[in-house]
Amino acid sequence: KNWLRRLASLVPHSRHPPCSCRCDISRGAATLHMSGITYTLGRTLYVSLTNRCNTVSLLQSRGPGFAIPRESGFSPLPPDFEPNAEDVFTAVQSALLCDAPPEAIVFAGAGEPLLSLRTLEGATVLLKERFAMPLRLNTNGLVEATSASTIAERLRLVGLSSVSVALMTADANQYTTLMKPESLRYSPVYSLQLGHEEVVHFVSACVIAGLSVECTAVTSPGVDIAAAEALALQLGASFRARTWHPA
């Protein structure tokens, strides 16, 4: 699908290269490595697509004392492994055999799902065809402004129900301090620094595309939660404050 390849090229790259070795996994075999792809919190099944991230990860942004409960089954994906859409479908199918049916499936994990955009879109199509439940994306929203509308529309077209974007703050300088966004590198000599403005633009693009959008911010020291909420509402999104976990 050429449009998927083109769409993936619009997403900023992490400093870490994507996996190409596939960990010597045989497709369709009983030995397919599902470790780390899914985990459960409450009535929600979460899906990990990558460990790569182009900012401080959303898990790290919760504070040095934050940890996902062990009983969730969460673990980072194995080194040098990123699932493809079929892996995700198989892992979700296996998880649903073991646990009570979830209320939703959420793409999240230790890394940034949009860095595995082709897998995200392919998995959404497969899951949407098989399971009648909402599909949500948790993302940092760090997308180049000129690509935001295209990406938001593609997410809607494959059947994503809603997007939760880590707005984090209403202050652009504070965002850079909190999230330490990477530059989008076009060549060895040219790169573009992305930041809060691009996150705001992505939120707007998702709202315009007709997705249900929630913005979040962590109650970390110095963050004006009221201002972050006001900005989210101004953009047409709902808002939720996430708790800060000190050491």
N, C-alpha and C positions, 0 to 999 in steps of 0.2 A: 504494500500500500504506500504509494509515493507520498501521499499527504501526511502519513504518520512519520515517514522519514524526514520530511520537510519540517513538520511541527517539532520534532525532537531537536532539530538543529537550532530552533529558536530559543531553547531553554539554556540558561547559563550553566557552564560546566564547573564541576568541583575540581579542586587541585588533585584529587585522587582519581586515577583512571578507572573506567568501568571494567568489570570482570570479563575476561574472554576465555578463560581456561575451562569454565563450567565444572571444575573440581572433579573431573573424570566421572561424572554421573551419567549413568545409562538411562536415557529417557524411557519411561514406561516400565522400568524395572522396579521390583519391590525395594531395591536399595536406594531409590530416589531420596535424596537428602532433604527432608522437610523441616529440619531443625531451624528455628528462628523465624519462619515465615509467618506463623500465626500465634496470637496470644489473646487471652480473654480478660476483660475487666467488666465486672457486672454482667449486663445483658448485651454487651457489645463485643464483637469479634474484630480484632485488629490484624492488619496485614502489613508486613514489612517488605519493602521492595529493594532497599539498599541501605548500606551503612554510610554512604557518602553524604556530605552536607556542605552547603555553600555559605552557611552562617554557623554560629553556635547552635547546636541542635536544640530542638524544642524540649527535649528531656533535660538537657543541661541548663536551659533557661529557667527551669523551675527552682534552681538553687542547689548548692553543694550537698544538701541533706536529702534531696529527692531521690527516690528509688521506686520503681514499679514493683508491686508485691510479688514475691516469689511464686505464689500460687497461681498467678496469671499465666505462667508458662513462658514469660518473656525472656528472650535472650537475643543478643545481636546476631545477625546472620553470620555464618561461618566466614572466615577470611577468604577473599578471592571468589566469593560466590554471590551472584545476584539471580533471583528466580526469573524465569520468563512467565508469560501469561498462563501457559499450561501448568507450570509448577504451582502458581498461585491458585488456580482453580482446583487442582488436586489437593493442595494443602487445606483449602477451605472446606472442600467436600469431606476430607478426613476429619477435620475438626468438628464438623456438624454431626458426624456419627458418634462422637465421644461426649459432646456437651448438649445441654438444652438449646433449642433454637434461639439464636440471638435476635435482638430487635433491629440491629443494623450491622453492616460491615464497614470498617473504616480503614483507609490507607493511611498509615502513620509509621511507627517504628523508630529506630535509632537514627535514621537518616532522613533526607528530604525526598519525598516521593516524586516530585516533579523532575528530579534528576534521572528518573527512570520512566520518562513519560510514555514511551512506546509500550512498555510493560503495563503501566497503569491503565492506558486506554484499552489494550487488548484484554486485560483481566476484567475490566469493567464490562466489556461486551459479553464475555463468557459468563460472568457471574449474573449479569442482568437477565440473560436468557434462561438461566437455570433456577435462580433463587428469587423469590418475591419478597425482597426486603430492601430498605434504603441503602444506598452506597454513598459514603461520605469521604472527603479528602481532608486531612489535617496537613497544612502546609505553612511554610514561612512566607510564601507569596513573593519571593524575591525573583521577579520576572522582568525582563527588559520591557520598558513601557511600550515600545513599538510592536511588541509581540503579545502583549497582555490580552487584547481583545480576541485575537486568533486562538490563543490557548484556552481562554474561558469558553469560547463558542465550541471548540472541539470537545472540551470536557462535558458540556451540556449534550452535545450530539451523541456521544457514546453512552449516555444514560446516567451520569453522575447526578445524585440528588441534591447534594449540598456541599459547601466548602467552608472549612474553619480556617481562618487566616490569622497568623500571629502578628497582629498590628503592634503589640508590645507597648507603645507609648504614642503620645501626640507630638513629641519633640524629635525632630530629625537627628539632631546631634546626639541625643540620649540613645536613640535607636542604634546608631553606629557603635556607641560604647557598649551597649548591652549585647548586641547580636554579632558584632565584628564581621560584617558581610564581606565576602570575597569579591574581587574584581572579575568582571566578565572579560576574559582574554580572547581577543580576535586574532592576534599574531604575537610573535615574540617581542614586538616593539609597540603594540597598541592594545590597550585594555580600557574598559569602561567601568567606573566604580558605581555599583548599584547600592541603593539604600532605601530609606523610609519612603521617599517620594515614589519609588517604583512599587513598593508594597501597597501604598494608598491607591495607586493607579490600577493595580491588579484587583483590589477589592471592588473598585468602581466597575471594572470590566466584567467581573463575575456577576455583579448586581444587574448590569445592563443585559447580560446574556440570559438572565432569567433564573440563575441559580439561587438557591437559598444560601445566604452568606452570613456567617457569624465571625466577628472579630474577637480576639482574645488579647489579654494583657496579664502579665504576672504582677502580683502585689509586692514586687521587690522594692528595696529601699530607694526612695527618691522618685518613684514613678507616680505621676498624677493620674490615678485611675479614673477619676471623674472626667478629666480632659480626654483621655483615651476613649472612654465611652461616648462622650459627646461627638468626637470625630467619627467613630463607627456609625453612630446614628445619622450623622450628617451625610455619610456616604451611602446610606440606605441599608446598612447591615444591622444585625442584632449584636449584642455584646455580652461577653462573659469574662469575669475576672478569675484567673487561676491563682491558686495559693503559692506563696513563696516558702521554700524550705531551707532555712539556714543550716549551717553545719552543726 
